[in-house]
Amino acid sequence: MSEFETHIRQAASSQAHDSTASNTLKDQIAEAGADVKQRAGDALRASTEAARDKFKEAADAARDVAEGAADRFQDKAEEQQRSGADFVTRLAGNIRQAGHAFESDAPFAARGINSAADYVEDAAEKIRNGTFRDLVDGASDFAKRQPAAFLGLSVLAGFAAIRFFKASGSQTSSGGEDAS
Protein backbone atom coordinates (compact mmCIF):
# COMPACT_ATOMS: atom_id res chain seq x y z
CA MET A 1 0.00 0.00 0.00
CA SER A 2 1.28 3.34 -0.81
CA GLU A 3 1.76 6.11 1.50
CA PHE A 4 -0.90 8.04 -0.30
CA GLU A 5 -3.46 5.29 0.12
CA THR A 6 -2.59 4.96 3.75
CA HIS A 7 -3.01 8.67 4.23
CA ILE A 8 -6.40 8.60 2.47
CA ARG A 9 -7.55 5.69 4.61
CA GLN A 10 -6.42 7.50 7.74
CA ALA A 11 -8.17 10.62 6.62
CA ALA A 12 -11.34 8.67 5.85
CA SER A 13 -11.09 6.89 9.17
CA SER A 14 -10.47 10.16 10.96
CA GLN A 15 -13.40 11.75 9.16
CA ALA A 16 -15.64 8.81 10.10
CA HIS A 17 -14.41 9.08 13.66
CA ASP A 18 -15.01 12.87 13.63
CA SER A 19 -18.46 12.28 12.15
CA THR A 20 -19.26 9.71 14.87
CA ALA A 21 -17.89 12.03 17.52
CA SER A 22 -19.87 14.90 16.00
CA ASN A 23 -23.05 12.82 16.01
CA THR A 24 -22.36 11.75 19.57
CA LEU A 25 -21.85 15.39 20.63
CA LYS A 26 -25.04 16.42 18.82
CA ASP A 27 -26.91 13.59 20.50
CA GLN A 28 -25.51 14.58 23.89
CA ILE A 29 -26.49 18.23 23.34
CA ALA A 30 -29.97 17.16 22.18
CA GLU A 31 -30.35 14.88 25.20
CA ALA A 32 -29.14 17.63 27.53
CA GLY A 33 -31.59 20.09 25.89
CA ALA A 34 -34.44 17.60 26.23
CA ASP A 35 -33.47 16.97 29.85
CA VAL A 36 -33.40 20.71 30.61
CA LYS A 37 -36.73 21.15 28.85
CA GLN A 38 -38.23 18.27 30.86
CA ARG A 39 -36.89 19.63 34.13
CA ALA A 40 -38.12 23.15 33.33
CA GLY A 41 -41.58 21.75 32.52
CA ASP A 42 -41.62 19.76 35.75
CA ALA A 43 -40.54 22.83 37.74
CA LEU A 44 -43.21 24.95 36.04
CA ARG A 45 -45.93 22.39 36.78
CA ALA A 46 -44.78 22.08 40.39
CA SER A 47 -44.71 25.85 40.89
CA THR A 48 -48.11 26.20 39.19
CA GLU A 49 -49.59 23.56 41.49
CA ALA A 50 -47.99 25.17 44.53
CA ALA A 51 -49.35 28.59 43.50
CA ARG A 52 -52.79 27.10 42.88
CA ASP A 53 -52.72 25.48 46.33
CA LYS A 54 -51.66 28.76 47.97
CA PHE A 55 -54.37 30.71 46.14
CA LYS A 56 -56.94 28.11 47.21
CA GLU A 57 -55.75 28.38 50.82
CA ALA A 58 -55.94 32.18 50.64
CA ALA A 59 -59.42 32.05 49.11
CA ASP A 60 -60.58 29.61 51.79
CA ALA A 61 -59.14 31.83 54.52
CA ALA A 62 -60.80 34.91 53.01
CA ARG A 63 -64.13 33.07 52.79
CA ASP A 64 -63.81 31.97 56.43
CA VAL A 65 -63.07 35.54 57.53
CA ALA A 66 -65.98 36.87 55.48
CA GLU A 67 -68.35 34.25 56.90
CA GLY A 68 -67.20 35.08 60.43
CA ALA A 69 -67.70 38.79 59.83
CA ALA A 70 -71.13 38.15 58.33
CA ASP A 71 -72.09 36.02 61.34
CA ARG A 72 -70.91 38.73 63.76
CA PHE A 73 -72.76 41.40 61.75
CA GLN A 74 -75.92 39.31 61.73
CA ASP A 75 -75.64 38.68 65.48
CA LYS A 76 -75.18 42.41 66.11
CA ALA A 77 -78.10 43.25 63.81
CA GLU A 78 -80.33 40.74 65.61
CA GLU A 79 -79.27 42.22 68.96
CA GLN A 80 -80.14 45.70 67.71
CA GLN A 81 -83.41 44.38 66.31
CA ARG A 82 -84.35 42.92 69.71
CA SER A 83 -83.30 46.12 71.46
CA GLY A 84 -85.38 48.22 69.05
CA ALA A 85 -88.37 45.92 69.48
CA ASP A 86 -88.11 46.20 73.27
CA PHE A 87 -87.96 49.98 72.99
CA VAL A 88 -91.01 50.07 70.70
CA THR A 89 -92.88 47.77 73.11
CA ARG A 90 -92.14 50.19 75.96
CA LEU A 91 -93.31 53.07 73.74
CA ALA A 92 -96.59 51.22 73.10
CA GLY A 93 -97.06 50.84 76.86
CA ASN A 94 -96.47 54.56 77.36
CA ILE A 95 -98.97 55.39 74.60
CA ARG A 96 -101.51 53.05 76.20
CA GLN A 97 -101.02 54.79 79.58
CA ALA A 98 -101.61 58.13 77.86
CA GLY A 99 -104.82 56.70 76.35
CA HIS A 100 -106.03 55.67 79.82
CA ALA A 101 -105.65 59.27 80.96
CA PHE A 102 -108.20 60.33 78.31
CA GLU A 103 -110.79 57.60 78.93
CA SER A 104 -113.01 59.59 81.26
CA ASP A 105 -112.71 63.02 79.62
CA ALA A 106 -112.36 62.14 75.91
CA PRO A 107 -113.28 58.50 75.17
CA PHE A 108 -113.01 59.09 71.41
CA ALA A 109 -109.39 60.25 71.80
CA ALA A 110 -108.69 57.34 74.16
CA ARG A 111 -109.92 54.87 71.52
CA GLY A 112 -107.69 56.51 68.89
CA ILE A 113 -104.69 56.46 71.23
CA ASN A 114 -105.34 52.81 72.16
CA SER A 115 -105.62 51.98 68.46
CA ALA A 116 -102.25 53.66 67.94
CA ALA A 117 -100.81 51.68 70.86
CA ASP A 118 -102.10 48.46 69.26
CA TYR A 119 -100.40 49.43 66.02
CA VAL A 120 -97.14 50.18 67.86
CA GLU A 121 -97.31 46.79 69.64
CA ASP A 122 -97.86 45.10 66.27
CA ALA A 123 -94.89 47.02 64.88
CA ALA A 124 -92.77 45.87 67.84
CA GLU A 125 -93.72 42.27 67.14
CA LYS A 126 -92.89 42.68 63.45
CA ILE A 127 -89.56 44.25 64.39
CA ARG A 128 -88.81 41.36 66.72
CA ASN A 129 -89.94 38.50 64.46
CA GLY A 130 -90.49 39.86 61.00
CA THR A 131 -88.68 41.53 58.19
CA PHE A 132 -88.26 45.16 57.31
CA ARG A 133 -90.69 44.65 54.42
CA ASP A 134 -93.38 43.44 56.86
CA LEU A 135 -92.90 46.60 58.91
CA VAL A 136 -93.16 48.88 55.88
CA ASP A 137 -96.27 47.10 54.61
CA GLY A 138 -97.91 47.34 58.04
CA ALA A 139 -97.10 51.05 58.33
CA SER A 140 -98.50 51.67 54.88
CA ASP A 141 -101.74 49.86 55.69
CA PHE A 142 -102.12 51.71 58.99
CA ALA A 143 -101.44 55.08 57.30
CA LYS A 144 -104.24 54.36 54.80
CA ARG A 145 -106.71 53.31 57.52
CA GLN A 146 -105.87 55.99 60.13
CA PRO A 147 -104.00 58.91 58.56
CA ALA A 148 -104.38 61.25 61.57
CA ALA A 149 -103.20 58.61 64.03
CA PHE A 150 -100.34 57.74 61.71
CA LEU A 151 -99.25 61.37 61.60
CA GLY A 152 -99.40 61.65 65.39
CA LEU A 153 -97.47 58.40 65.78
CA SER A 154 -94.86 59.60 63.31
CA VAL A 155 -94.24 62.68 65.42
CA LEU A 156 -94.11 60.61 68.62
CA ALA A 157 -91.81 58.06 66.96
CA GLY A 158 -89.50 60.87 65.87
CA PHE A 159 -89.24 62.19 69.42
CA ALA A 160 -88.83 58.64 70.75
CA ALA A 161 -86.10 57.87 68.22
CA ILE A 162 -84.20 61.01 69.16
CA ARG A 163 -84.50 60.11 72.84
CA PHE A 164 -83.43 56.51 72.12
CA PHE A 165 -80.36 57.61 70.15
CA LYS A 166 -79.39 60.14 72.82
CA ALA A 167 -79.73 57.45 75.50
CA SER A 168 -77.72 54.96 73.42
CA GLY A 169 -75.01 57.56 72.84
CA SER A 170 -74.72 58.46 76.51
CA GLN A 171 -74.51 54.76 77.49
CA THR A 172 -71.72 54.22 74.97
CA SER A 173 -69.75 57.26 76.12
CA SER A 174 -70.24 56.48 79.81
CA GLY A 175 -69.19 52.86 79.15
CA GLY A 176 -65.99 54.15 77.54
CA GLU A 177 -65.26 56.35 80.57
CA ASP A 178 -65.62 53.40 82.97
CA ALA A 179 -63.00 51.41 81.05
CA SER A 180 -60.40 54.19 81.38
VEXDOPA-806631 format. One record per residue (C-alpha): residue in one letter; x, y, z. Coordinates in nm, 3 decimals. Example, Ala and Ser with C-alpha at 12.3 -4.5 7.8 and 13.67 -1.06 7.14 Angstrom:
// residues 2
+----+---------+---------+---------+
! aa !    east !   north !      up !
+----+---------+---------+---------+
!  A !   1.230 !  -0.450 !   0.780 !
!  S !   1.367 !  -0.106 !   0.714 !
+----+---------+---------+---------+
//
This chain:
// residues 180
+----+---------+---------+---------+
! aa !    east !   north !      up !
+----+---------+---------+---------+
!  M !   0.000 !   0.000 !   0.000 !
!  S !   0.128 !   0.334 !  -0.081 !
!  E !   0.176 !   0.611 !   0.150 !
!  F !  -0.090 !   0.804 !  -0.030 !
!  E !  -0.346 !   0.529 !   0.012 !
!  T !  -0.259 !   0.496 !   0.375 !
!  H !  -0.301 !   0.867 !   0.423 !
!  I !  -0.640 !   0.860 !   0.247 !
!  R !  -0.755 !   0.569 !   0.461 !
!  Q !  -0.642 !   0.750 !   0.774 !
!  A !  -0.817 !   1.062 !   0.662 !
!  A !  -1.134 !   0.867 !   0.585 !
!  S !  -1.109 !   0.689 !   0.917 !
!  S !  -1.047 !   1.016 !   1.096 !
!  Q !  -1.340 !   1.175 !   0.916 !
!  A !  -1.564 !   0.881 !   1.010 !
!  H !  -1.441 !   0.908 !   1.366 !
!  D !  -1.501 !   1.287 !   1.363 !
!  S !  -1.846 !   1.228 !   1.215 !
!  T !  -1.926 !   0.971 !   1.487 !
!  A !  -1.789 !   1.203 !   1.752 !
!  S !  -1.987 !   1.490 !   1.600 !
!  N !  -2.305 !   1.282 !   1.601 !
!  T !  -2.236 !   1.175 !   1.957 !
!  L !  -2.185 !   1.539 !   2.063 !
!  K !  -2.504 !   1.642 !   1.882 !
!  D !  -2.691 !   1.359 !   2.050 !
!  Q !  -2.551 !   1.458 !   2.389 !
!  I !  -2.649 !   1.823 !   2.334 !
!  A !  -2.997 !   1.716 !   2.218 !
!  E !  -3.035 !   1.488 !   2.520 !
!  A !  -2.914 !   1.763 !   2.753 !
!  G !  -3.159 !   2.009 !   2.589 !
!  A !  -3.444 !   1.760 !   2.623 !
!  D !  -3.347 !   1.697 !   2.985 !
!  V !  -3.340 !   2.071 !   3.061 !
!  K !  -3.673 !   2.115 !   2.885 !
!  Q !  -3.823 !   1.827 !   3.086 !
!  R !  -3.689 !   1.963 !   3.413 !
!  A !  -3.812 !   2.315 !   3.333 !
!  G !  -4.158 !   2.175 !   3.252 !
!  D !  -4.162 !   1.976 !   3.575 !
!  A !  -4.054 !   2.283 !   3.774 !
!  L !  -4.321 !   2.495 !   3.604 !
!  R !  -4.593 !   2.239 !   3.678 !
!  A !  -4.478 !   2.208 !   4.039 !
!  S !  -4.471 !   2.585 !   4.089 !
!  T !  -4.811 !   2.620 !   3.919 !
!  E !  -4.959 !   2.356 !   4.149 !
!  A !  -4.799 !   2.517 !   4.453 !
!  A !  -4.935 !   2.859 !   4.350 !
!  R !  -5.279 !   2.710 !   4.288 !
!  D !  -5.272 !   2.548 !   4.633 !
!  K !  -5.166 !   2.876 !   4.797 !
!  F !  -5.437 !   3.071 !   4.614 !
!  K !  -5.694 !   2.811 !   4.721 !
!  E !  -5.575 !   2.838 !   5.082 !
!  A !  -5.594 !   3.218 !   5.064 !
!  A !  -5.942 !   3.205 !   4.911 !
!  D !  -6.058 !   2.961 !   5.179 !
!  A !  -5.914 !   3.183 !   5.452 !
!  A !  -6.080 !   3.491 !   5.301 !
!  R !  -6.413 !   3.307 !   5.279 !
!  D !  -6.381 !   3.197 !   5.643 !
!  V !  -6.307 !   3.554 !   5.753 !
!  A !  -6.598 !   3.687 !   5.548 !
!  E !  -6.835 !   3.425 !   5.690 !
!  G !  -6.720 !   3.508 !   6.043 !
!  A !  -6.770 !   3.879 !   5.983 !
!  A !  -7.113 !   3.815 !   5.833 !
!  D !  -7.209 !   3.602 !   6.134 !
!  R !  -7.091 !   3.873 !   6.376 !
!  F !  -7.276 !   4.140 !   6.175 !
!  Q !  -7.592 !   3.931 !   6.173 !
!  D !  -7.564 !   3.868 !   6.548 !
!  K !  -7.518 !   4.241 !   6.611 !
!  A !  -7.810 !   4.325 !   6.381 !
!  E !  -8.033 !   4.074 !   6.561 !
!  E !  -7.927 !   4.222 !   6.896 !
!  Q !  -8.014 !   4.570 !   6.771 !
!  Q !  -8.341 !   4.438 !   6.631 !
!  R !  -8.435 !   4.292 !   6.971 !
!  S !  -8.330 !   4.612 !   7.146 !
!  G !  -8.538 !   4.822 !   6.905 !
!  A !  -8.837 !   4.592 !   6.948 !
!  D !  -8.811 !   4.620 !   7.327 !
!  F !  -8.796 !   4.998 !   7.299 !
!  V !  -9.101 !   5.007 !   7.070 !
!  T !  -9.288 !   4.777 !   7.311 !
!  R !  -9.214 !   5.019 !   7.596 !
!  L !  -9.331 !   5.307 !   7.374 !
!  A !  -9.659 !   5.122 !   7.310 !
!  G !  -9.706 !   5.084 !   7.686 !
!  N !  -9.647 !   5.456 !   7.736 !
!  I !  -9.897 !   5.539 !   7.460 !
!  R ! -10.151 !   5.305 !   7.620 !
!  Q ! -10.102 !   5.479 !   7.958 !
!  A ! -10.161 !   5.813 !   7.786 !
!  G ! -10.482 !   5.670 !   7.635 !
!  H ! -10.603 !   5.567 !   7.982 !
!  A ! -10.565 !   5.927 !   8.096 !
!  F ! -10.820 !   6.033 !   7.831 !
!  E ! -11.079 !   5.760 !   7.893 !
!  S ! -11.301 !   5.959 !   8.126 !
!  D ! -11.271 !   6.302 !   7.962 !
!  A ! -11.236 !   6.214 !   7.591 !
!  P ! -11.328 !   5.850 !   7.517 !
!  F ! -11.301 !   5.909 !   7.141 !
!  A ! -10.939 !   6.025 !   7.180 !
!  A ! -10.869 !   5.734 !   7.416 !
!  R ! -10.992 !   5.487 !   7.152 !
!  G ! -10.769 !   5.651 !   6.889 !
!  I ! -10.469 !   5.646 !   7.123 !
!  N ! -10.534 !   5.281 !   7.216 !
!  S ! -10.562 !   5.198 !   6.846 !
!  A ! -10.225 !   5.366 !   6.794 !
!  A ! -10.081 !   5.168 !   7.086 !
!  D ! -10.210 !   4.846 !   6.926 !
!  Y ! -10.040 !   4.943 !   6.602 !
!  V !  -9.714 !   5.018 !   6.786 !
!  E !  -9.731 !   4.679 !   6.964 !
!  D !  -9.786 !   4.510 !   6.627 !
!  A !  -9.489 !   4.702 !   6.488 !
!  A !  -9.277 !   4.587 !   6.784 !
!  E !  -9.372 !   4.227 !   6.714 !
!  K !  -9.289 !   4.268 !   6.345 !
!  I !  -8.956 !   4.425 !   6.439 !
!  R !  -8.881 !   4.136 !   6.672 !
!  N !  -8.994 !   3.850 !   6.446 !
!  G !  -9.049 !   3.986 !   6.100 !
!  T !  -8.868 !   4.153 !   5.819 !
!  F !  -8.826 !   4.516 !   5.731 !
!  R !  -9.069 !   4.465 !   5.442 !
!  D !  -9.338 !   4.344 !   5.686 !
!  L !  -9.290 !   4.660 !   5.891 !
!  V !  -9.316 !   4.888 !   5.588 !
!  D !  -9.627 !   4.710 !   5.461 !
!  G !  -9.791 !   4.734 !   5.804 !
!  A !  -9.710 !   5.105 !   5.833 !
!  S !  -9.850 !   5.167 !   5.488 !
!  D ! -10.174 !   4.986 !   5.569 !
!  F ! -10.212 !   5.171 !   5.899 !
!  A ! -10.144 !   5.508 !   5.730 !
!  K ! -10.424 !   5.436 !   5.480 !
!  R ! -10.671 !   5.331 !   5.752 !
!  Q ! -10.587 !   5.599 !   6.013 !
!  P ! -10.400 !   5.891 !   5.856 !
!  A ! -10.438 !   6.125 !   6.157 !
!  A ! -10.320 !   5.861 !   6.403 !
!  F ! -10.034 !   5.774 !   6.171 !
!  L !  -9.925 !   6.137 !   6.160 !
!  G !  -9.940 !   6.165 !   6.539 !
!  L !  -9.747 !   5.840 !   6.578 !
!  S !  -9.486 !   5.960 !   6.331 !
!  V !  -9.424 !   6.268 !   6.542 !
!  L !  -9.411 !   6.061 !   6.862 !
!  A !  -9.181 !   5.806 !   6.696 !
!  G !  -8.950 !   6.087 !   6.587 !
!  F !  -8.924 !   6.219 !   6.942 !
!  A !  -8.883 !   5.864 !   7.075 !
!  A !  -8.610 !   5.787 !   6.822 !
!  I !  -8.420 !   6.101 !   6.916 !
!  R !  -8.450 !   6.011 !   7.284 !
!  F !  -8.343 !   5.651 !   7.212 !
!  F !  -8.036 !   5.761 !   7.015 !
!  K !  -7.939 !   6.014 !   7.282 !
!  A !  -7.973 !   5.745 !   7.550 !
!  S !  -7.772 !   5.496 !   7.342 !
!  G !  -7.501 !   5.756 !   7.284 !
!  S !  -7.472 !   5.846 !   7.651 !
!  Q !  -7.451 !   5.476 !   7.749 !
!  T !  -7.172 !   5.422 !   7.497 !
!  S !  -6.975 !   5.726 !   7.612 !
!  S !  -7.024 !   5.648 !   7.981 !
!  G !  -6.919 !   5.286 !   7.915 !
!  G !  -6.599 !   5.415 !   7.754 !
!  E !  -6.526 !   5.635 !   8.057 !
!  D !  -6.562 !   5.340 !   8.297 !
!  A !  -6.300 !   5.141 !   8.105 !
!  S !  -6.040 !   5.419 !   8.138 !
+----+---------+---------+---------+
//
